[in-house]
Amino acid sequence: MEYSAHGRYVIEQQDNILLVDAQGPFNEVTAEQYHHDIKILTEKMTGEPWGSLITFRGNSVFTPEAEQQLRETAQYRQKRGMIAIAVVILNSAYADMQQMQLQRIYHDCKIDFHVFSDSDSASNWLNDFIEQANLLNNKQQKKSRVN
């Protein structure tokens, strides 16, 4: 039996942030396509630490299979230099369930993430987090050059 995709998303890169605008619910077909699209975009990210700002619109819950695929996608992004994820959940009757699913995914991957109710706060947090990571990396590089 073949399943059709449920949910949709748009992904774009802005400097060291991967922006995702998603509307669910999501099944494994959509999650697999998302993983494929993420792989293509993450190849273009620089060697510097980067983050994702993901906005979920509506009731974006995941099937168990989609949740597992999203875990693999998060691990892939992490291996490619992603250090944090800011999540915005808008207009959802199931925000608590979505947040629980995301916590399972990102905690399993040991990725720093935070959930917000507006994009500006999410963007500020993510930019600050990446800036701090870059400062720490620069200090460590200078220290290793001295030693």
N, C-alpha and C positions, 0 to 999 in steps of 0.2 A: 504494500500500500504506500502510495506517495502522498506526502503532506505538503500543503502550500504554506508559504511564509505568513506569519502573523507578526504584526508590529512593523515599524519602519524607523529609519534613522538617517541622519546626515552627519558626515564627519568632515572636518576641515582642520588644517594646521595653521596656527598663528604663532609664529616664532617658536618658543619652547613649550607651547601648550597645544594639546590635541583637543579640539572642541567637538563634542558629540551631542546632538540634539535628537532624542529618541522618544518615540511614542509607541506604547505597547498595547496589549500584552505580547510577550515574546515566546516563540517556540524554538525548537532546535534548528529548524530550517533558517530562520532569521539569524539566530546566534551563529550558525556556521558561516553564513554570508558576511556577517559582521566581523568574524575572526579573519576571514580572507581579506576584507577591505582594510582592517587594522594592520595586517601584515604589510600590505603595500605602502600604507602611509608611514608606518614606523621605520621603514627602511630609509625614509627621507629625513628622519630626525637626526640632529647632530649628535656628537659624542657627549654633549653636555647633559646634565640632569634635566628631565622634562616631566611634565605632569599632564593629567587629563581633567577636563572640566566637562562633566556629563550632566545634561539636563534631561530629566524624565518628565514627560508630559502625560497626564492622565494615568490610568491604572496600568502601569508598566510592571506587572508581576511576571515571573518566569516559570516555565514548566521545569521540572527537575532536570530534564535533559539540557534545557537551555542554560540553567544555572551552572551545570557542570561545564558546558562549553565556554561560558563566560569566565569561569575560574581559569580554564586553560588559556583564554585570551589575556586575562590579567597577568598570568605568569609569563606569557610571551612578551607582553609590553614591559614588564619588570626587567626581563633579561635584556631588553633593548634600551634600558636607561630610564624608564619611568620610575619616579620616586614617590609620587603622591597622586591622589585622586580627590577632587572636590565634586560632590554630587548635589544637584538641586532637584528636588521633587516638587512638581507643581500640579495642582488640580487633581489630586489622587484621593479616592475614597479608601485606598489600601496602602497609604504611605507607611504605616507601621510594618506591614508585611514586606513591602519593598525594602525598607531599611534593614529588616532582619535578614533578608536574602543577601543584600549587599554586604552586610557585616560578615556573614558566613563566607562569602567569596573572598573579600579583601583581607579578613583576619587569617583565613587559611593561607593566603599568599604572603602574609606579613607586610602588607602595603599600608602606608599611612593614608588615611582618608577621613573625610569629615562630610556630614550631610548638612545642607543649608536650605533655607526656604526662599532665597533670592540669589540671582546670578552675581550681583555686585559683591556681596560678602564672600561668595565662593571664589570668585576671581581674585579678590584681594588676599584671601587666605592662601590660595595656591601660588600666587606670585611671590608672596612673602616666604612661603615654604621653600620654593625653588631658589630664591635669592639667598636664603640662609645656607642652603646646601652648597651653592656655588661659592659662597664666602668660605665655608668650611673646607671645601675641596682646594681652594686657592691657598689657604693657610697650610694645609697638609702638603701641598706640592712645594711650597716655599721651604717648609721645614725639611722635607726629604732632600731638596737640593743643597741645603746648608750642611746636612749630615753627610 
